[in-house]
């Protein structure tokens, strides 16, 4: 699955669909991408959302997206079967 664009035929793609082929998704970028590029994308989204929907809605969207990313990370990269005290240790 190609998650590089937002074409109409890609509407049904989920976060997990786009995170699976990590090694194939960076062919043109190399092993590392400067943090500045991610920040530029993040802050351009922030500005665009605030202009279109207002600052409060932009904040709600970013919080919801952060929660979605956190759930995905926890489910796919953490051992959630541990007791809480062992998990935070």
Secondary structure, DSSP 8 states (H G I E B T S, - for coil): ---SS--GGGTT--HHHHHHTTTTTTTTT-S---HHHHHHHHHHHHHHHHHHH-HHHHHHHHHHHHHHHHHHHHHHHS-TTS-HHHHH-
